[in-house]
Amino acid sequence: MKSSLAVLFAAAMALAITPAAGATGSTSLVALGDSYASGTGAGSYQDGTAGNCWRSNNSYGEQVATRLRSAGKLSSFSNVTCSGATTADLAQPFKNRPTQLDALKRNTTLVLLTAGGNDIDFSTYAGICLQGDCTGAPTEATLAKLPQMGHNVTGLLTEIRKRSPYARIVVVGYGRQVSASTTLPAVPLDPICADSVLSAAERRDGNKVADGIDATLRSAVTKARARGVDATYASPFSRPDTFDGHALCESGTPFLRGFDALAAGQEGPEAVFHPNQAGQTALASLVRTHR
């Protein structure tokens, strides 16, 4: 009888110390994803990552980790984000770095993720907008890739759950890169906003793609939740009080890099259309409302 009680007591204790959704205590955090997650364009790059993964100490993941650490609520943190990564690249070594998904542990409790943009070659599309004309066929071709991107992201979220079954996953969106207005404000703007570079029609089509990415990520998270994944979508569109007016070619202080990233000593083309430090801080505040 005593041995049976001992077994039951041991089992109860094991359940008590197993991490679970909603459990209190320290956070074991993993940051995954592409250039928006790594902080390309936000400066203060970690040793050995400038020119490849562009992993910034100002990224939203690093900022969330710093806040948790300051509050005494961070038990561990792994930032394995890397610029240029597709959803498939998270499951394999990339740019001579270990597989991102291998950073996930069974006791991971919080995962921050931005991914999917490279699945539709968004940077290539942006380059067409800047160097030629991306309206019409290029926009439609990019939009046609969104369903597969959504499928990929849902699959990725399912895989994350398999590796870290107790983790809350916060998928952070890309938001809007340029003004949605056909007219530009009468304030100093980055040279990227010149009509000879980005026409009103190109800004309009570019925002079709941005809106499509946002809707696709939201749908992917919804489908993952239907599979039992504890995921939520943190969309910049859900916080107009924070993000409206701060895209490129808008009147507020820009949250993104424009042609300033092409100046001597700066990151170069990889950082164009990417959040600057202020933009990453805004994304960090967005994460805090969703985790």
Residue, then its C-alpha position, 0 to 999 in steps of 0.5 A: m500500500k505504501s509503495s503504491l502511494a509512493v508511486l502516486f506521489a511521485a507521479a503527482m510531483a512530476l505533473a506539478i513540475t511539468p511546464a504547462a500553458g499558463a503556468t507561472g514562473s520564469t520564461s524560457l524564450v527562443a527567437l526564430g525567423d528571418s531578417y525582420a526577426s533578426g533586426t536587419g537594419a536596426g544596428s548594434y549587430q552581434d559579433g560575427t553576424a554583420g553581413n550574414c544573419w544581421r542579428s541585432n541587439n535592438s531586435y524585438g526578440e532581444q528587447v523582449a528578452t531584456r525586459l523579461r530579464s530585468a523583471g527576473k522572469l527570464s530563465s533562458f534565451s536563445n536568439v537564432t534568427c537569421s536574415g534571408a531565412t525561408t520557413a524551410d531554412l529554419a529546419q536546416p543549417f543556414k549560412n553556416r549556422p546550426t538549424q534554428l529549430d534545434a534551439l527549441k527544447r521541451n521546456t521552452t515556454l515562449v517562441l517569437l517568430t517572423a517568417g514567410g516573407n522570403d517564401i514569396d521572394f518579397s525582397t526580389y519583388a521590392g527590388i523590382c519596385l525600386q529598379g523598374d515597375c512592379t505594378g501589374a504582373p509582378t504584383e500578381a505573381t507575388l500574390a499568387k505565392l501567398p497560399q503556399m506561404g500560408h501552408n508553409v507557416t502552418g506547417l512550421l508552427t505545427e513542427i514548433r509545437k512538436r518540439s516545444p509542446y508547452a510553448r506559447i508561439v507569437v507570430v509577429g507580422y511585417g506590417r506595411q512598408v510604404s504609405a498607402s496614400t496616393t499623395l505624399p506629405a509636405v515633409p522631408l522624406d527619404p529619397i526612396c519616396a521620390d515618384s521616380v523611384l516609387s510611384a503612387a501606383e507602385r506604393r498601392d500595389g506594394n500595399k496589396v502585397a503587404d496586406g496579403i501577407d498579413a491576411t495569410l499569416r493570420s489565416a496560417v495561425t488560425k489553422a495552426r490553432a485548430r491543430g492544437v498549437d498555442a499560437t497568436y498573431a501579433s499584427p502591426f495592423s492591429r495597433p494603428d495607434t502605434f504604427d500608423g503614420h510611421a511607414l516610409c513616405e508618411s509624415g511620422t518618424p519612419f519605423l523603417r529604413g529607406f535609401d539611408a541604408l545605402a549610405a557609406g558604412q551602412e548595411g546596404p540593400e539588405a536593410v532597405f524596407h526593414p525596421n530601424q531601431a524605433g520600428q523594432t521597439a514598436l514590434a517589441s511593444l506589440v509582442r508584449t500585448h500578445r504573449 
